[in-house]
Amino acid sequence: MKEQNKIPYKIYLEENEMPKQYYNVRADMKKKPAPLLNPGTLEPMTAEELSGVFCEELVKQELDDTTAYFDIPEEVQDFYKMYRPSPLVRAYCLEEKLQTPAKIYYKFEGNNTSGSHKLNSAITQAYYAKKQGLRGVTTETGAGQWGTALSMACAYLGLDCDVYMVKVSYEQKPFRREVMRTYGANVTPSPSDTTEVGKKILAEHPGTTGSLGCAISEAVEAATSREGYRYVLGSVLSQVLLHQSVIGLEAKTAMDKYGIKPDVIIGCAGGGSNLGGLISPFMGEKLRGEQDYQFIAVEPASCPSLTRGKYVYDFCDTGMVCPLAKMYTLGSGFIPSANHAGGLRYHGMSSIVSELYDQGLIEARSVEQTEVFKAAEEFARVEGILPAPESSHAIKVAIDEALKCKETGEEKTILFGLTGTGYFDLKAYENYNNGTMGDYIPTDEELQKGLAGVPNFPGNEIK
Ligand SMILES: *Cc1c(COP(=O)(O)O)cnc(C)c1O
């Protein structure tokens, strides 16, 4: 095997090399992401307005686009020590299998019980809720990784945790639900009749299996209608990308330790948090003109926010109770086809990732789910890890890039984010193995329907 003596299979950091601060990539962006708007006044949301929904300290982080570094609280650093640093793995076996001259690395975030990178932000958000003296937090979960991560963080800190779980997942993933309940969370299938917005959605769409957008609306209502609760979100928001920068900071320190410079950095993109977190410190260098990198966001062809969406202000949720965010969006009413099993089903995209993409600093590709599962299978067979379907979007494009190198003979260094494990996605793997998994690409007419729901005000016209 190549270079086995020089670079270890797994590069771990020492405890004292772990990041003590998060990096806020917005600080280095000349053109900043557009601010969140109040849907009533169309004015930028103030800290005061946001703090009715979110914890105070997190509101400060959300609104701050100039401070480059934020301290990671000591308690959060201690919690991280239970499952971090996450390994940076040299995919020697995959390289061998592909017979590529490319060097492939992946940063593996699945080494904790929740099985994904989401715990990195869950603990920080729960920490600030606790520090503010709140009783608990509410949230939505789609596939269940975020809900699981948050319930672990809340159990650790002694906070209540109310999770609105997209109904289709609640039914298809009973084991996820039980993990959350074991950590003490209350789990409600969404839409439900426990909230006004849930009742409204049920009346308008009887029999709906739900969506992340619906579950967000319910969770926000559950937080704002009770004393001592705030809402927390597992992706999309700038504060979440800030917390997830721990992924990129660790990866960069580990690579610097061995003098490795990635040429291509790839991440799957749902709401954009793992991608944003992984690329942040590298993007910072690019923005400051110190280094150049190629960044690729990978999304499902069935929910193609970046590649087929529009860059406009839109609602973050179906019930239209959240602030407006400027982002690449398919419209808050867009619900991906029920046959889509691969996660990453959010209609919008982080405003940071959206702005970087709009400036041409990030590329985007969309891939179909059967080719994603094929890449997952190939990866699992040689690298051993059973990847989450979401993560496998990044695997697919990493393999594509490595195969291109095989053709051109280029020895590129590829880094991708392996965000989690697929143990709760075995139903989807079963469909793939049985050959019953299909692909679904929405037509332009279908996308048009979702986009028709984008709020209409001067300057926000869809071009
Ligand atoms: C939630 C999740 C994603 C997508 O979310 P982002 O905010 O886009 O990172 C990707 N992979 C896994 C395993 C997840 O749980």
The ligand as an SDF file (V2000), in Angstrom:
LIG
                    3D

 15 15  0  0  0  0  0  0  0  0999 V2000
  -28.4320   15.8060    9.4010 C   0  0  0  0  0  0  0  0  0  0  0  0
  -27.3970   15.0750    8.6820 C   0  0  0  0  0  0  0  0  0  0  0  0
  -26.8450   15.5650    7.4950 C   0  0  0  0  0  0  0  0  0  0  0  0
  -27.2840   16.8300    6.8220 C   0  0  0  0  0  0  0  0  0  0  0  0
  -27.3340   17.9810    7.5590 O   0  0  0  0  0  0  0  0  0  0  0  0
  -26.3960   19.2310    7.2790 P   0  0  0  0  0  0  0  0  0  0  0  0
  -26.8990   20.2810    8.1510 O   0  0  0  0  0  0  0  0  0  0  0  0
  -26.4980   19.5510    5.8270 O   0  0  0  0  0  0  0  0  0  0  0  0
  -25.0340   18.7980    7.6540 O   0  0  0  0  0  0  0  0  0  0  0  0
  -25.8280   14.8450    6.9090 C   0  0  0  0  0  0  0  0  0  0  0  0
  -25.4100   13.6680    7.4060 N   0  0  0  0  0  0  0  0  0  0  0  0
  -25.9270   13.1640    8.5350 C   0  0  0  0  0  0  0  0  0  0  0  0
  -25.4270   11.8510    9.0240 C   0  0  0  0  0  0  0  0  0  0  0  0
  -26.9280   13.8410    9.2200 C   0  0  0  0  0  0  0  0  0  0  0  0
  -27.4290   13.3340   10.3270 O   0  0  0  0  0  0  0  0  0  0  0  0
  1  2  1  0
  2  3  1  0
  2 14  2  0
  3  4  1  0
  3 10  2  0
  4  5  1  0
  5  6  1  0
  6  7  2  0
  6  8  1  0
  6  9  1  0
 10 11  1  0
 11 12  2  0
 12 13  1  0
 12 14  1  0
 14 15  1  0
M  END
$$$$
